[in-house]
Amino acid sequence: MNITATPTVDGVKVVKLPSTDLARAVRWYVEVFGAEPELEFADDDGVVRGVSFLLPGSPAGLALRHDPAATAGFSGFNPVSWAVADRPDIERWMDHLDAVGVEHSPVIEATVGWLLIFRDPDGIEHHLYTTATHGIDHGSSGYGRPYTGAHLATA
């Protein structure tokens, strides 16, 4: 067996999320994130089942696919945490979400930074998480801690 070094990735190209109502989701992501529709994907009958977007300020794109069955598995789940610089950015997002009528959490003191949570029309959670850290060690259940691997079974 020839063992090689694990190749690396350059980043995230696209975050793809399911939707039960593509038109509603497109409007929401445009309004909330300022997403700029770039491509649409039609099936053999010409029905558009997907849209991809550019996200201003983000190297990653966003794609939506009409897939009601998959949406059920994502409801209440957060498949992605969007990076923002610091707590003042979280507060600007709170103001923006209030202005567009999107319910959100208060600012949360998360494991290493500040966090804001809100849901899209299909119930998919979006987390805005700061890259700035707060230096607070919560040391309690539900917060991250340094990885030890202790939970792995030994052979």
C-alpha positions as CSV (number, residue, x, y, z in Angstrom):
1,M,0.0,0.0,0.0
2,N,1.3,3.4,-1.0
3,I,0.5,5.9,1.7
4,T,0.5,9.6,0.7
5,A,-0.1,12.8,2.5
6,T,-3.8,13.8,2.7
7,P,-4.5,16.4,0.1
8,T,-5.8,19.7,1.2
9,V,-8.8,21.8,0.2
10,D,-8.7,25.4,-0.7
11,G,-11.9,26.4,1.1
12,V,-15.6,26.1,0.6
13,K,-16.9,26.6,-3.0
14,V,-20.7,26.3,-2.5
15,V,-23.1,25.7,0.4
16,K,-26.1,23.8,-1.0
17,L,-29.4,23.8,0.8
18,P,-32.7,22.1,0.1
19,S,-36.0,24.1,-0.2
20,T,-39.7,23.2,-0.2
21,D,-40.6,26.4,-2.1
22,L,-37.8,27.6,-4.4
23,A,-39.3,31.0,-5.3
24,R,-39.9,31.8,-1.6
25,A,-36.4,30.7,-0.7
26,V,-34.8,32.8,-3.5
27,R,-36.7,35.9,-2.3
28,W,-35.6,35.3,1.3
29,Y,-31.9,34.7,0.6
30,V,-31.8,37.8,-1.7
31,E,-33.5,39.9,1.0
32,V,-31.6,38.5,4.0
33,F,-28.1,37.8,2.6
34,G,-28.1,40.1,-0.4
35,A,-27.5,37.0,-2.4
36,E,-27.1,37.6,-6.1
37,P,-28.7,34.9,-8.3
38,E,-26.2,33.7,-10.9
39,L,-27.4,30.4,-12.4
40,E,-30.6,28.5,-12.5
41,F,-30.9,24.7,-13.1
42,A,-33.9,23.3,-15.0
43,D,-34.9,19.7,-15.2
44,D,-35.8,17.9,-18.5
45,D,-39.3,19.5,-18.5
46,G,-37.8,23.0,-18.2
47,V,-38.9,23.5,-14.6
48,V,-36.3,25.3,-12.6
49,R,-35.4,23.2,-9.6
50,G,-32.3,25.0,-8.4
51,V,-30.6,28.4,-8.2
52,S,-27.0,29.4,-7.4
53,F,-25.9,32.7,-6.0
54,L,-22.9,34.8,-5.3
55,L,-22.8,36.0,-1.7
56,P,-21.3,39.5,-1.4
57,G,-18.2,39.4,0.8
58,S,-18.0,35.6,0.8
59,P,-15.6,33.4,-1.1
60,A,-18.3,30.6,-0.9
61,G,-21.3,30.6,-3.1
62,L,-24.8,29.5,-2.1
63,A,-27.1,27.1,-4.0
64,L,-30.7,26.1,-3.4
65,R,-32.4,23.0,-4.7
66,H,-36.1,22.2,-4.6
67,D,-36.1,19.0,-2.5
68,P,-38.9,18.8,0.0
69,A,-37.8,15.4,1.3
70,A,-34.3,16.6,2.1
71,T,-35.6,19.7,3.7
72,A,-37.3,17.7,6.4
73,G,-33.9,16.4,7.6
74,F,-32.5,19.9,7.7
75,S,-35.2,21.6,9.7
76,G,-33.8,22.8,13.0
77,F,-30.3,21.9,11.9
78,N,-27.4,24.3,11.2
79,P,-25.4,23.0,8.2
80,V,-23.2,26.1,8.0
81,S,-21.9,28.8,10.3
82,W,-21.3,32.1,8.4
83,A,-18.2,34.0,9.6
84,V,-18.5,37.6,10.7
85,A,-15.6,39.6,12.2
86,D,-16.7,40.6,15.6
87,R,-19.6,41.4,18.1
88,P,-20.4,44.7,16.5
89,D,-20.9,42.8,13.2
90,I,-23.3,40.5,15.0
91,E,-25.2,43.6,16.3
92,R,-25.4,45.0,12.8
93,W,-26.9,41.7,11.6
94,M,-29.4,41.9,14.4
95,D,-30.5,45.3,13.2
96,H,-30.7,44.0,9.6
97,L,-32.7,41.0,10.5
98,D,-35.1,43.1,12.6
99,A,-35.5,45.5,9.6
100,V,-36.4,42.6,7.2
101,G,-38.6,40.9,9.8
102,V,-36.5,37.8,10.5
103,E,-36.7,36.5,14.1
104,H,-33.4,35.7,15.7
105,S,-31.7,34.8,18.9
106,P,-30.1,37.3,21.2
107,V,-26.3,37.5,21.0
108,I,-25.0,34.2,22.4
109,E,-21.6,33.9,24.1
110,A,-20.6,30.7,22.3
111,T,-17.6,28.5,22.8
112,V,-14.9,30.8,21.4
113,G,-16.8,33.8,20.0
114,W,-20.2,35.4,19.7
115,L,-23.1,33.8,17.8
116,L,-26.4,34.8,16.3
117,I,-29.0,32.2,15.2
118,F,-32.0,32.6,12.8
119,R,-33.9,30.3,10.5
120,D,-34.8,30.4,6.8
121,P,-38.4,29.8,5.7
122,D,-37.8,26.0,5.7
123,G,-36.6,26.0,9.3
124,I,-32.9,25.6,8.5
125,E,-30.8,27.3,11.1
126,H,-28.2,29.8,10.1
127,H,-25.5,30.7,12.5
128,L,-23.4,33.9,12.3
129,Y,-20.3,33.3,14.3
130,T,-17.5,35.7,15.0
131,T,-13.9,35.1,14.0
132,A,-13.0,37.3,16.9
133,T,-12.8,35.4,20.1
134,H,-14.0,36.4,23.6
135,G,-11.5,34.5,25.7
136,I,-14.2,33.1,28.0
137,D,-13.8,29.5,29.2
138,H,-17.3,28.2,29.9
139,G,-16.1,24.8,31.0
140,S,-19.6,23.4,31.0
141,S,-21.8,21.0,29.1
142,G,-22.6,21.9,25.5
143,Y,-19.6,24.1,25.0
144,G,-16.5,22.9,23.0
145,R,-13.3,21.8,24.7
146,P,-10.0,20.7,23.3
147,Y,-10.2,17.4,21.5
148,T,-8.8,14.4,23.4
149,G,-10.1,11.4,21.4
150,A,-11.1,9.8,24.7
151,H,-14.5,8.9,23.3
152,L,-12.9,6.6,20.7
153,A,-12.9,2.8,21.4
154,T,-9.4,1.4,21.8
155,A,-8.5,-1.8,19.9
